[in-house]
Amino acid sequence: MPIEIPKDKWPGKIKTITIGATIEEGGTRSKSITIGGQTTLPYLHFEAPMPNKPVIAIEIKSRKSDDWSPLLVEAWGDAMEEPAEWAKKAEEAGADLLVLALTLADSPEDAVKAVKSVLGASGLPLIVWGPGQAEKDNELLVLVAEATKGEKLVLGICEDKNYRTIVATAMANGHLVQARTPMDVNLAKQLNILITDMGLPADRVIMDPTTGALGYGIEYGYSVMERLRLAALQGDGMTQLPMIVTPGFEAWKAKESKVGEGVPEAWGDWKARAINWETLTATALVESGADIVVLRHPESVKRVQGVIDELFAVPA
Amino acid sequence: MPLSGIQIYKLLPQTNCKECSFPTCLAFAMKLAAKQVELSACPYVSEASKKQLAESAAPPVRLITLKANGTEVKVGNEVCMFRHEKTFYNKPGLFLRLKASDPELAQKAAAADAYKVNYVGMDFSLDGFAVEADSDASTGSAQVLTAAVKTIRGVSKRPLILIGSDAAVLDSALGLLAGEQTLIYTADSSNYEAMADIAKKHKAALVLKADSLDALADLTPKVQAKGVEDMVLDLGGKNMGEWLTRSTQVRRLALKANFRTLGYPTIFFAGQAGPEKEAVYAAQAIAKYAGFVVLDTFKPELIYPLLVLRENIYTDPQKPIQVQPGIYEINSPKPESPVLITTNFSITYFSVANEVEGSGLPAWLVVTDAEGMSVLTAWAAGKFDAERIAKAVKGFDLASKVSKKRIILPGHVAVLSGELEEELSDWEIRVGPREAVDLPAFMKQALN
């Protein structure tokens, strides 16, 4: 007996966004990445085709960080000392694009140099994060944006307390921005409005609804993402942006991933647990609508790529 | 579809006899609609009405309970597609599959049965075992399976799933499990009659398997006609994408189309594509509507994250996870280490605990009972005031643990410091930063 499957037809559509510019497009990237364009909920291919796969970014830093887990140090080795080397290794590990996180120790010259060296070492599209302090972010990102005009980088991280300078320089230099709000549908919407009101087109804004790691509030991020995506499909224009989330950053902050000693025996093998922590955090977020997941460990990248591939291996 | 109070009223005797203890039939109908009373409280309702009311009250996804002498697992009875719409109610059962012929069966089952892990004050464990008979129907498999069930019952009281395709083999093993509610895996179009017979005989639930939802929908009424009501569906699917599609479709059919034929919980085998994919397969099943998730691997580093994910996804969004109030030791504090105060909203606790933990600095973290609210919300609601903080400090007997009687208040409630000094006159009260992220710097600079 053939069953009639209930299908949802939505009025709204997620904006299609392209990151990175090739030589023909005025940049130097070997390829650009396109995300978004969905007209239904994630991976429901029986309702509507999903035009673009979610992508995986690997996070690297402009200088080696003391507080990264020894497991990450083991995975990346000496490449962590040199952003260009790290970028190459990340590309080999299967990244679709890179996140370069600048640090407080970087001078503006250091920052520009690090960004240029990464752009030189890898042809992947690039997201650049400031160190996370408003003044320093603005100081570094403006110079980075000017020095990379036309590359279509994503500059981040815009928050409600500090977005104007980053948005202005993105507008002036042909870049995009990452707009982060703390796990709340209305705050996300509000920041998108503020940013687009400045004149940056919505197809150059990627929203970051923030997530928690598995066990550390993932359910809030997960549900906010589902609600944002539902609102977008229902036609709310200011939520129709692709989403970026940072499961790598969050998961590797958790004790479960970060440390191997002084933890309960019931947590099991450290390395396998750490990879599971990052992978499961990312998998849940991919299911709830993430368009870009930023990861840290190469093994997690491989597994999450496997998830994305399987979610697309469905006859329409 | 659930009936409204008025619709229910029309099916009642309308005599206002009060024997249900409500003043009128309408009042009783309203209570029925709100699911606050049972229909059986009305002695005069007609059989026809009873039937109609029972049908309308049946949950769109049938509740299936597996039970042993020790524990039970309930799945199904779900009412929404997304957890934020209401909540997901019954956590999927996590079962470990073991082969009946496994020579290490007893050790494996005992280890998995004993596994217990604590997450924010709650103890989690596996829910039960799926015991698989030898696949070939040789004459010995019945003995092997019954021996295996005996072995497991020697080390575990958790509910069982019995896996096999030969009803006769399963029948003898089920005979050992009288008084329990077991799940039988699996019936398909070729053997459903024999399987339904043993399910009925042993009051067991039965998994049905078919290649498509259409074929499954053909099968459930046939099994129901054999007298089996408790069914579970194996949706098949070669990969995560196919399973997500089918699982979403089945949940939607049940909730949106009130399609009772497929209104049953599902079962998913997470190890089907090998151990490397087991974690993500299980994770998707947990997030996307599975009723039972069967694992092939028992490893704490796999089980723990899955149990946490299940807890997170099935947390009622209206009732945030609360941390057990108490004193938490971070980085092995000594008596002179600083004392930090916060509330028992899980995210608040995690933000503070993570920052301090990450800094490597030892501290005592006092978590007060603020009814699961964050610092500012709890303060505004009167759940995080000087009196409550003082009560926690005294109640947890903090003074017996520390030598330096100094308390760091969250910066957001600096206003409480005066009152707290009065409540705790022999303690020094300091105001810390507003945000957890600034704690490490504060502890390094201001607390020496």
Interface residues (C-beta under 8 A of the other chain):
Chain A: M1 P2 I3 E4 I5 P6 Y43 L44 H45 F46 D67 G212 L214 G215 Y216 G217 I218 E219 Y220 Y222 S223 E226 R227 L230 K253 A254 K255 E256 K258 G262 P264 E265 A266 W267 G268 D269 W270 A272 R273 N276 W277 T279 L280 T283 A284 E287 S288 R303 V304 G306 V307 E310 L311 F312 A313 V314
Chain B: F82 R83 H84 Y115 K116 V117 N118 Y119 L213 D214 A217 D218 K238 N239 M240 G241 E242 L244 T245 T248 Q249 R252 L253 K256 A257 F259 L262 E276 K277 A279 V280 A283 Q284 A287 K288 K299 P300 E301 L302 I303 Y304 P305 L306 V308 L309 N312 I313 T315 P317 S332 S346 I347 F350 N354 E357 G358
